[in-house]
Amino acid sequence: MEKIILLSTVYLPPVYYIKQILEADSIIIEKHEHFIKQTYRNRCNIICSNGPITLSIPLVKQADKEIITEKRISYAENWQQQHWRTLVSAYKNSPYFDYFEHEFKPFYENKYEFLFDFNLELFNTVLKIIRVNKDMSFTETYNQDPENTIDLRSLSNLKNNQQNTFTPYYQVFSDKLGFKENLSCIDALFNVGLGIVKL
């Protein structure tokens, strides 16, 4: 039976999110949910020399309930420069940073109006790098209980941080800080490259 999963959009998704995609036959991305604060929809976790750090994309406040595709990115502060400098500082000495740097840097130079569009292009870039080609579609309406689909939209919630579900891999600061689980996929990409598909 075909495994179809339903996911919310996320910013540089956690490794567990990527693992679910690798195990699925096709993916549906939710386009009609309300934006939820304090989730991976606009933030990701990486690790620096002093420990884990959260990168958060600032958003324009428009209404109490906004559809995810209508959520605009704020450029009142230069968050792109801050995020990129943090990523470079964290991963410049990782084994694969030089291989993938050019793939990610444009996302911190070019401006996107909508969070959904930014996340989707970044997500497609990750899939291209890891050479994963899945059938991808988008919801046409919001459905609380979709049929014939595994609903994994909750993976975007910080409280649903899946742990102990994959093999620990090399991390730049593991000698000092130990292995940190389920960080952003960019952590695994810069540290183990295409080995991310075997985690």
C-alpha atoms as one frame of an Amber mdcrd trajectory, in Angstrom:
protein
   0.000   0.000   0.000   1.302   3.416  -0.931   2.519   5.499   2.007   1.244
   9.069   1.683   2.231  11.601   4.343   0.792  15.029   5.093   3.257  17.623
   6.375   3.226  21.269   7.388   5.772  23.623   5.886   8.921  24.102   7.969
  12.120  26.142   7.895  15.133  23.839   7.329  13.251  20.834   8.736  14.524
  18.604  11.541  16.250  15.350  10.617  13.214  13.324  11.739  11.039  15.223
   9.250  13.454  14.275   6.462  13.472  10.663   7.632   9.686  10.484   7.251
   9.968  11.794   3.696  12.576   9.183   2.815  10.218   6.435   4.021   7.168
   7.796   2.171   5.989   7.192  -1.388   4.450  10.624  -1.788   4.137  13.885
   0.132   1.292  16.333   0.596   2.163  19.785   1.925  -0.532  21.600   3.917
  -1.423  24.967   2.364  -4.620  25.814   4.215  -3.820  25.579   7.906  -3.582
  28.617  10.150  -0.089  29.734  11.020   0.891  28.556  14.504   3.469  30.441
  16.551   6.427  28.803  18.277   6.781  26.003  15.713   9.285  24.814  13.131
   7.234  26.636  10.489   9.510  29.636  10.903  12.365  28.353  13.046  15.042
  25.684  13.138  17.556  24.396  15.662  21.271  24.100  14.989  24.301  23.740
  17.227  27.150  26.187  17.732  30.300  25.996  19.826  28.346  27.056  22.940
  25.423  24.692  22.389  22.065  24.548  20.596  20.668  27.739  19.112  17.341
  28.559  17.470  17.175  30.546  14.237  13.802  32.235  13.853  12.423  34.044
  10.799  10.591  37.226  11.879   7.104  37.602  10.448   4.729  40.460   9.753
   1.806  40.498  12.176  -1.376  40.938  10.160  -4.262  39.188  11.907  -4.912
  36.771  14.738  -5.609  33.902  12.367  -3.676  33.821   9.128  -3.487  31.074
   6.527   0.091  29.798   6.266   0.431  30.800   2.595  -0.476  34.406   3.474
   2.146  34.781   6.199   4.653  37.464   5.173   8.308  37.633   6.178   9.488
  40.763   7.963  12.698  42.462   6.892  12.609  45.189   9.551  15.781  43.575
  10.881  18.497  41.962   8.786  17.713  38.427   9.946  19.133  36.934   6.732
  22.597  38.246   7.469  22.322  37.109  11.091  21.184  33.598  10.152  23.870
  33.178   7.511  26.652  34.410   9.785  25.443  31.986  12.465  25.375  29.084
  10.009  28.871  29.904   8.759  30.195  30.212  12.300  28.612  26.904  13.290
  29.532  24.849  10.231  32.488  26.414   8.403  34.721  23.645   9.779  32.275
  20.830   9.037  33.269  18.285   6.355  30.642  19.271   3.763  30.118  23.003
   4.285  32.227  23.914   1.253  30.260  21.459  -0.907  26.820  22.880  -0.094
  27.449  26.496   0.891  26.550  27.809  -2.583  23.206  25.985  -2.479  22.055
  27.753   0.676  23.655  31.186   0.539  21.177  32.638  -2.011  18.337  32.128
   0.471  20.060  34.624   2.746  20.631  37.153  -0.025  17.351  37.128  -1.955
  14.152  38.375  -0.373  10.956  36.341  -0.390   7.628  37.932   0.427   5.922
  34.848   1.837   7.210  32.326   4.374   5.560  29.411   2.555   7.361  30.199
  -0.704  10.702  30.625   1.058  10.306  27.342   2.945   9.188  25.454  -0.153
  12.135  26.534  -2.291  14.546  25.777   0.540  12.890  22.381   1.063  13.160
  21.561  -2.642  16.838  22.516  -2.520  17.406  20.062   0.345  15.619  17.293
  -1.571  17.703  18.047  -4.675  20.948  17.878  -2.676  20.077  14.514  -1.134
  18.842  13.266  -4.533  15.350  12.471  -3.376  12.545  12.778  -5.902   9.128
  12.217  -4.369   5.675  12.827  -5.739   4.659  16.109  -4.076   1.274  17.824
  -4.012  -0.574  20.395  -1.917  -3.828  20.394  -0.016  -6.796  22.046  -1.706
  -8.709  22.642   1.536  -8.062  22.131   5.226  -9.050  18.666   6.441  -8.807
  17.831  10.132  -8.870  14.062   9.529  -7.587  13.215   6.038  -8.293   9.741
   4.676  -5.682   7.327   3.316  -2.969   9.679   4.517  -0.602   9.649   7.490
  -1.076  13.010   9.175   2.351  14.250  10.266   1.507  17.946  10.525   2.287
  17.761  14.242   5.985  17.272  13.392   6.123  21.035  12.929   5.366  21.570
  16.617   8.346  22.046  18.906   6.787  19.868  21.619   6.649  16.904  19.247
  10.424  16.715  18.972  11.073  13.082  18.035  14.161  11.602  19.636  16.130
   8.357  19.645  14.818   7.502  16.205  18.005   7.546  14.166  21.678   6.688
  14.440  23.918   9.382  15.988  26.200  10.952  13.410  29.356  13.045  13.465
  28.843  16.638  14.660  31.556  19.302  14.725  31.156  20.055  18.437  30.301
  16.535  19.671  33.638  16.184  21.510  32.719  19.191  23.617  28.929  19.016
  23.759  28.031  15.405  23.006  25.601  14.376  20.276  22.511  16.581  19.916
  19.457  14.885  18.433  16.996  15.977  15.770  18.575  19.276  14.843  17.849
  20.897  11.494  18.682  18.789   8.463  21.320  21.378   7.583  23.338  20.101
  10.558  23.407  16.588   9.108  24.036  17.831   5.572  27.076  19.871   6.567
  28.422  17.131   8.853  27.736  13.893   6.965  26.650  15.007   3.492  24.548
  12.470   1.620  24.941  10.173   4.604  21.810  11.912   5.907  19.710   9.454
   3.902  21.076   6.554   5.991  20.306   8.016   9.430
